[in-house]
Amino acid sequence: MRKREIEELKTKLDLLKNHIISSIQDSNDTISTLNSLSTSEEADIGSFKSMAYIDENILRNHNMYLKDINKAIKKIENNQYGKCEMCNKNIDIRRLRAKPYARFCIACRELYEKQNSKK
C-alpha cells in the first residue's frame, strides 16, 4: 500500500473517530436526560425506558466501532495496517476505502462470520 493511500485512510479513520466520539457523547447525554425525567404516566415511563434502551444499544455499537478504529490507527502507527488478522495477506484497498477499520480480507471475514454464526 502506498503512503498516499495510508494517509487517505488515516484521515478517514480520524474523521470516523471524531464522529463516533461525538455520537457517543450525544447518546450519553440523551440517556442521562431520559433517566432523569420523572413522570407519572405509565405510558411515558415505558416510552422513555424504550428510548434509553435503544440509545444504550447504539452506544454499545459505537464503542465497538471506536475500538476497531483505534486499533486500525494503532496498526498504521506500527506499520501493520492493511494486513488481514487471520491470513496476514493484504486487505484489498477497495475494502479498506469502504471500511477503513476492516480487520479481515473478504475471504477470512466470510469464514469468521460462519464460525461465529454457529455459536
N, C-alpha and C positions, 0 to 999 in steps of 0.2 A: 504494500500500500504506500502510495506517495505521501510526502509530507503535507502537501496541499489538501489532500483528501482527509488526512487525520485532523488537520486544523479545522476544516469544514465541519467534520463530525464532532469535534470538541466544542465548537461554537454551538452546534445544535444541542449537544448534551447540556451545556451550561444554560441555554435558554429553557430547555425542558426542566432542568433542575429548579431554576428560579420560578417557573410557572407552577410547578408542583408544590414548592415551599409556600408560595402564595395561596394555593388551593388548600393546603393543609391548615394554614392559619385561618382561612375563611371557614373551613369545616369546624375547626376547634371553637371559633367564635360562635358559630351557629349552634353547635352542641351545647356550649355554655349558656347561651341565651335560652334555648329550648328547655334546658334542665332547670333554669332559674325561674321560668314562668310559673305562676300559680293561677289556677283556675278551678272553678267549682263545677264546671261542666264536664261530665264523664267523657263525652264525645271529643271535646277539646283536648283532654288529657291523653286519650288514645291517639289522636292525631299528632300531638306533639311528640309522644313517645315513638310513633312510627317514623316521623321525620328525623328524630335523633338517631334511631336505629339505622336508617338509610345513610345518614351522614357518617355514622361510625364505620359502616362498611366502605363507603367512599374513602374515608380517612385511612382505613387499613390497606386498601388498594394503592392509594397514593404513597403510603410509607413503603410498600413493596417496590413500587416503581422507583422511588427515591433511592432505595438501597441498591437496585440494579444500576441506576445512573451513576451513583457514587463509585460503584465497583468498576464500571466502564471507564470513568475518569481516572481512577487509580491505575487501571491497565494501561491507559495512554501514558501516564507518568512513568510507568515501569517498562515501557516498550513491549507490552504483551497484548495490546489492543488488536482486535480483529481475528483472533485465534479461537476456534471452537474449543469449548471446555471438555468435550468428550473425545474428539478425534484429533485435536490440535492442528487441523488444517485451517487455512484462511477462510474466513466467512466472506461470502460474496459481497462486494461493495454495494450492490443494489439492495441487498438485505440490510446492510448497516445504514444506508441512507434512509430506508423506511423505518428501521428500528435500531437506532444507534447504540442501544444498550443490549443488543442481542448477545446471548451467551453461547448459542449453538448455531452451527450451519443448519440449513433446511433439513438435510437427511437425519442429522442427530436430533434435531428438535422433534421431528416426527417420531423417532424412536423413544425419546424422552417422554412425549405425551402418551404413547401407547403403554409404556411401563407404568406411568403414574395414573392412567385411567383404570388400571386393574386393581388399584389399591382401594 
